[in-house]
Amino acid sequence: MSNINELYPARKFANVTTNDSTDLISRSRGILLGVAGDIAIHDENGNTVVISALAAGVIHPISTKRILATSTTATDICIFY
């Protein structure tokens, strides 16, 4: 069975400044955008993936350790972890 903490909703939240070289404070469980757009993330293998046309005001169930500045057009980003 997975870690029991993975079954609970997020308990902490943080505003994010995108960065091409620095990881987030913790792996995200969800990402909320204040302004719609694209986000560039690292997947669990460290590959860069651009997720296009994400809506604002929706918690997207995306798990990542980094949200890159390059290729990210969405703003007012908050992570749930």
Backbone bond lengths (Angstrom), bond angles and torsions (degrees), N, CA, C in turn:
res aa  C-N    CA-C-N  psi(-1)  N-CA   C-N-CA  omega(-1)  CA-C   N-CA-C  phi
1 M - - - 1.446 - - 1.522 109.20 -
2 S 1.303 116.15 149.64 1.458 122.07 178.18 1.524 110.55 -66.79
3 N 1.307 114.95 168.20 1.455 121.55 174.40 1.531 108.13 -55.93
4 I 1.313 117.98 130.98 1.466 122.84 -177.02 1.527 111.67 -58.21
5 N 1.350 118.01 -30.16 1.468 120.76 179.20 1.519 112.77 -65.81
6 E 1.332 117.41 -20.87 1.459 120.72 178.64 1.524 111.51 -71.00
7 L 1.318 118.15 -15.07 1.457 121.59 -178.44 1.520 112.87 -85.26
8 Y 1.316 117.51 -15.14 1.456 121.80 -176.89 1.526 110.71 -93.90
9 P 1.323 116.35 154.00 1.473 118.60 174.87 1.527 109.98 -67.66
10 A 1.307 115.34 167.38 1.465 120.32 178.74 1.516 110.41 -58.80
11 R 1.323 115.50 146.99 1.460 121.19 -179.24 1.519 112.59 -118.98
12 K 1.324 116.34 -13.48 1.460 120.94 -179.05 1.521 108.63 -130.77
13 F 1.325 114.68 156.98 1.454 120.75 -175.32 1.520 108.55 -142.85
14 A 1.329 117.12 150.07 1.463 120.38 178.63 1.518 110.01 -153.92
15 N 1.329 115.55 138.83 1.455 119.57 171.19 1.514 107.75 -73.98
16 V 1.330 116.27 147.47 1.460 121.36 -172.93 1.524 111.09 -119.00
17 T 1.314 115.12 134.03 1.459 121.50 165.08 1.516 105.71 -103.10
18 T 1.323 116.41 119.16 1.465 119.51 -178.06 1.522 110.13 -60.71
19 N 1.335 115.80 148.59 1.454 120.39 -175.60 1.519 108.74 -156.88
20 D 1.332 116.87 133.02 1.457 120.97 -178.19 1.528 113.79 -80.01
21 S 1.331 117.98 -11.97 1.467 118.67 -174.83 1.522 115.16 -129.26
22 T 1.323 118.23 -3.22 1.468 120.20 -176.49 1.523 110.48 -120.19
23 D 1.336 115.94 132.26 1.462 121.11 177.99 1.522 110.95 -73.19
24 L 1.320 115.66 158.85 1.462 122.33 172.79 1.526 109.25 -66.20
25 I 1.329 117.33 165.81 1.460 120.63 -179.66 1.526 112.26 -65.53
26 S 1.320 116.34 -23.87 1.454 122.10 177.22 1.525 107.80 -159.85
27 R 1.313 116.77 157.70 1.468 120.00 177.28 1.524 108.64 -61.82
28 S 1.326 115.69 132.18 1.469 119.81 -178.86 1.521 111.15 -73.15
29 R 1.329 114.89 152.45 1.465 122.08 171.23 1.520 109.31 -108.67
30 G 1.317 115.46 -21.33 1.454 122.04 178.96 1.511 109.31 -161.22
31 I 1.334 115.68 156.09 1.459 121.76 -179.63 1.523 108.31 -131.43
32 L 1.326 115.68 129.75 1.463 122.83 178.04 1.517 107.78 -113.93
33 L 1.331 116.69 131.91 1.456 121.75 178.39 1.517 109.63 -108.88
34 G 1.321 116.13 135.45 1.454 120.26 174.24 1.520 110.94 -81.63
35 V 1.328 115.63 -32.40 1.466 122.59 178.11 1.519 107.48 -127.34
36 A 1.318 116.40 125.34 1.461 122.54 -176.53 1.523 112.03 -59.40
37 G 1.323 115.51 155.69 1.460 120.74 176.58 1.513 111.49 160.91
38 D 1.312 114.48 -160.17 1.460 122.12 -179.86 1.523 109.26 -97.99
39 I 1.329 116.59 150.27 1.460 120.39 168.86 1.525 108.74 -127.23
40 A 1.313 114.84 141.51 1.460 121.65 174.68 1.519 106.58 -107.33
41 I 1.327 115.77 127.22 1.464 121.02 -177.15 1.518 110.31 -130.59
42 H 1.308 115.10 168.08 1.459 120.79 167.92 1.522 107.29 -100.00
43 D 1.344 116.78 130.85 1.460 119.35 175.05 1.525 108.65 -78.91
44 E 1.318 117.09 -176.30 1.474 119.70 -174.88 1.519 113.12 -66.57
45 N 1.338 117.89 -16.03 1.459 121.44 177.21 1.522 112.47 -97.24
46 G 1.354 117.02 2.84 1.455 120.55 179.44 1.518 114.46 87.45
47 N 1.324 116.90 4.77 1.465 120.60 178.14 1.520 110.00 -78.71
48 T 1.320 116.84 143.91 1.455 121.20 176.99 1.518 109.51 -83.06
49 V 1.334 114.80 129.98 1.460 121.78 178.51 1.524 107.50 -129.95
50 V 1.338 116.62 130.71 1.458 120.80 175.06 1.519 107.86 -101.43
51 I 1.322 116.01 122.39 1.459 121.70 178.02 1.523 106.15 -103.86
52 S 1.315 115.15 117.05 1.461 120.99 -170.18 1.516 113.38 -93.28
53 A 1.322 114.29 150.60 1.463 124.84 168.77 1.525 113.51 56.26
54 L 1.326 116.65 46.35 1.463 119.85 175.35 1.531 109.61 -77.07
55 A 1.306 115.72 140.27 1.465 121.65 -177.95 1.523 111.13 -79.24
56 A 1.313 115.27 151.63 1.461 121.81 174.06 1.522 108.94 -82.95
57 G 1.333 115.79 153.69 1.449 120.78 174.41 1.511 115.40 76.81
58 V 1.334 117.09 12.56 1.462 122.66 -179.42 1.528 107.65 -124.47
59 I 1.325 117.50 137.21 1.466 119.81 174.09 1.530 107.43 -84.38
60 H 1.316 115.24 111.13 1.464 121.21 -179.90 1.527 108.58 -88.35
61 P 1.333 118.28 127.83 1.472 120.84 -176.93 1.532 111.39 -78.60
62 I 1.323 114.92 75.12 1.464 121.67 -176.67 1.524 108.53 -118.29
63 S 1.332 115.19 128.62 1.461 121.06 178.70 1.527 108.53 -107.66
64 T 1.316 116.27 121.77 1.458 120.82 179.10 1.521 110.21 -154.29
65 K 1.330 115.89 160.54 1.461 120.76 176.15 1.525 111.89 -101.61
66 R 1.356 116.67 -11.46 1.460 119.03 -176.84 1.520 110.54 -149.96
67 I 1.332 115.65 136.20 1.461 121.86 170.39 1.519 106.08 -113.95
68 L 1.305 115.45 115.61 1.461 121.96 -173.11 1.526 112.25 -79.51
69 A 1.319 116.33 147.38 1.460 121.23 175.23 1.529 109.96 -74.19
70 T 1.340 115.67 -42.19 1.458 120.36 179.64 1.521 109.77 -66.72
71 S 1.306 117.15 126.28 1.474 126.10 178.28 1.531 113.99 78.56
72 T 1.334 118.92 0.18 1.458 120.79 175.44 1.524 108.51 -92.63
73 T 1.351 115.75 122.53 1.461 120.47 178.96 1.528 111.96 -109.11
74 A 1.319 117.36 -18.14 1.465 121.50 177.49 1.524 109.07 -68.51
75 T 1.326 116.56 152.26 1.466 120.42 178.71 1.506 110.37 -135.02
76 D 1.332 115.20 176.21 1.470 122.29 -177.08 1.528 109.43 53.67
77 I 1.328 115.07 57.25 1.460 122.51 -174.46 1.525 110.23 -91.90
78 C 1.322 115.89 132.97 1.460 122.89 176.01 1.524 107.92 -127.62
79 I 1.336 116.24 133.90 1.465 118.85 175.47 1.508 110.31 -103.57
80 F 1.303 114.72 150.41 1.450 123.81 174.22 1.515 105.18 -112.38
81 Y 1.356 116.61 131.52 1.470 118.49 179.90 1.497 111.48 -145.64
